[in-house]
Amino acid sequence: MKKLISIFSLFLFFSFIVNSQAQVSSYIFSQYPGTYTEISGDTVVAFSTSTITNPMDLDDVTYPSNRIPFTFKYNGVPYTNCAINTNGFITFGTTPPVAANYGSISATEVYDGAVSGFGIDLIGIFGTNADRVSGSAVLSNVVSFAGIVAGRLITGTGIPASATILSFNQSAGTITMSAGATSTGVNEIIQIAAASIVRGTQGAAGNKVHIIQFKNFRRNTTTGTVDNLNFQIKLYEATGKIEVVYGKVFEGPIPVFGQVGLRGILPTDFNNRTTASNWLTTTAGATNDVQCMISSSVYPGSGLTFVWGPPHINVNITVIPEGFYNLSTLRLNMRDTVTAYLRNTTTPFAKADSAKAVIDSVTFTGAFTFNNASSGTYYIEVKHRNSIETWSKSGVSFSSGSSANYDFTTAAVKAFGNNMVLVGTKYCIYSGDVIREGSVNLSDVLLVYNAGLNFVMGYTVTDVTGDNSTNLEDLLITYNNSADFVSKITP
């Protein structure tokens, strides 16, 4: 009995840990009418080669271990792979979803989270109607061209086995096949193996966007035609942002309902959308099984973009580089960029996140947005191009989705080890570490001295005063701090 109690307690503890990590419910949602740009992709995940046989018709298939070409942080956890399911969604974690998953947000399956573009029982086929004449390779009076793709298999009554689409002419309403029809028919249903899933990556390192594109899918339960869905799921490296972007959507007379949004580790952690009337005014779901409706009159316009972003930590940091502070004007000689880091408060004080901001010359404040750090207590570390690295006195508590302030200039004790200098009435971080190795020494002095001799002008590390000129004033500040053995002080 004691053993059973211990196991149950362990289960409760594990459940608490899982729930305490759930964060997708706090992701910030927005939407806007954008532009849909189809990609050819650098990786083909799958494309339809049949209209009747699974998995070649992309019906209920999961493709695990699709590599994301960067570390993508979802729900506070870094991932480099995702699983893609033909039913309109992707998942994270080592356990992929079952193939016949028709609602990844409400599903009780074990995976680390899901992003659903339009989650329902989908299939990689396009259907339409056309007339045929025995012996002719040309189909006429084609009802819809939404999912017609040249080179793909086409099937239907009176169409030879293995026939493909050679070409099509939307203006003329015709499709030319690779073989002639074997019988004559009017307004007959034809099926085309039209769908594909491709992946592609855009942007430079640090700001890449990975795109998973679903093209020419339709719901599997319909017996009608002309249904056609196109959408992309985008993962953003720098911010952890997720976008679902809709392409052209066509729907027949029977409405279809699909899940749209995010799920965390547990199905109780969700962030989804619902509408039955207008995709421009979707609302947040109160339960994890709500859906968005697509009909012939209610559908997402091409380019409609849904955005989910993890809540950020916003910190207004006030800091003054010693040399830049002008006692005559009580301003900085110029605005300049500072990099700030949030560091864990326990050894080895690992970096949790970083951000850059421009320090205003009048307020001495920069607005720093940390996209990847979760709520917690962190040291603030600031670095400037020719100043001593300086840390906050102690850990500062931050909450995701809210703003905080930290002012280094009001007292020496605001810096770890009181490592600042008083200039007028403001405490400033020491200037002169032009080499950025953590101390002001002879190497820095020589670099500034030589730059001064050569009348170096412009935005350079040797310009310790921020007046775009390396001169005697820069040398004096650097020399004095070197003589005082100024160096960084860290925990």
HELIX and SHEET records of a PDB file:
HELIX    1   1 LYS A    2  GLN A   21  1                                  20    
HELIX    2   2 VAL A   24  SER A   26  5                                   3    
HELIX    3   3 TRP A  279  THR A  281  5                                   3    
HELIX    4   4 GLU A  322  PHE A  324  5                                   3    
HELIX    5   5 PHE A  408  THR A  410  5                                   3    
HELIX    6   6 ALA A  412  LYS A  414  5                                   3    
HELIX    7   7 PHE A  416  ASN A  418  5                                   3    
HELIX    8   8 LEU A  442  LEU A  453  1                                  12    
HELIX    9   9 LEU A  472  ALA A  483  1                                  12    
SHEET    1   A 6 ILE A  28  PRO A  33  0                                        
SHEET    2   A 6 LEU A 304  GLY A 309 -1                                        
SHEET    3   A 6 ILE A 242  TYR A 246 -1                                        
SHEET    4   A 6 LEU A 229  TYR A 236 -1                                        
SHEET    5   A 6 VAL A 209  ARG A 219 -1                                        
SHEET    6   A 6 LEU A 122  ILE A 123 -1                                        
SHEET    1   B 7 ILE A  28  PRO A  33  0                                        
SHEET    2   B 7 LEU A 304  GLY A 309 -1                                        
SHEET    3   B 7 ILE A 242  TYR A 246 -1                                        
SHEET    4   B 7 LEU A 229  TYR A 236 -1                                        
SHEET    5   B 7 VAL A 209  ARG A 219 -1                                        
SHEET    6   B 7 SER A 196  GLN A 202 -1                                        
SHEET    7   B 7 THR A  43  PHE A  47 -1                                        
SHEET    1   C 7 THR A  62  TYR A  74  0                                        
SHEET    2   C 7 VAL A  77  ASN A  85 -1                                        
SHEET    3   C 7 PHE A  89  PHE A  92 -1                                        
SHEET    4   C 7 GLY A 113  GLY A 119 -1                                        
SHEET    5   C 7 VAL A 256  ARG A 263 -1                                        
SHEET    6   C 7 PHE A 270  THR A 274 -1                                        
SHEET    7   C 7 THR A 283  ALA A 284 -1                                        
SHEET    1   D 6 THR A  62  TYR A  74  0                                        
SHEET    2   D 6 VAL A  77  ASN A  85 -1                                        
SHEET    3   D 6 PHE A  89  PHE A  92 -1                                        
SHEET    4   D 6 GLY A 113  GLY A 119 -1                                        
SHEET    5   D 6 VAL A 256  ARG A 263 -1                                        
SHEET    6   D 6 CYS A 292  ILE A 294 -1                                        
SHEET    1   E 3 PHE A 126  ARG A 132  0                                        
SHEET    2   E 3 GLY A 185  ILE A 192 -1                                        
SHEET    3   E 3 ILE A 154  GLY A 156 -1                                        
SHEET    1   F 3 VAL A 138  LEU A 139  0                                        
SHEET    2   F 3 THR A 174  MET A 177 -1                                        
SHEET    3   F 3 ILE A 165  ASN A 169 -1                                        
SHEET    1   G 3 THR A 365  PHE A 370  0                                        
SHEET    2   G 3 ILE A 313  THR A 318 -1                                        
SHEET    3   G 3 SER A 403  ASP A 407  1                                        
SHEET    1   H 2 TYR A 325  ASN A 326  0                                        
SHEET    2   H 2 ARG A 331  LEU A 332 -1                                        
SHEET    1   I 4 LYS A 351  ILE A 359  0                                        
SHEET    2   I 4 ASP A 336  ASN A 344 -1                                        
SHEET    3   I 4 GLY A 376  HIS A 384 -1                                        
SHEET    4   I 4 THR A 390  TRP A 391 -1                                        
SHEET    1   J 4 LYS A 351  ILE A 359  0                                        
SHEET    2   J 4 ASP A 336  ASN A 344 -1                                        
SHEET    3   J 4 GLY A 376  HIS A 384 -1                                        
SHEET    4   J 4 VAL A 396  PHE A 398 -1                                        
SHEET    1   K 2 VAL A 421  VAL A 423  0                                        
SHEET    2   K 2 LYS A 426  CYS A 428 -1                                        
END                                                                             
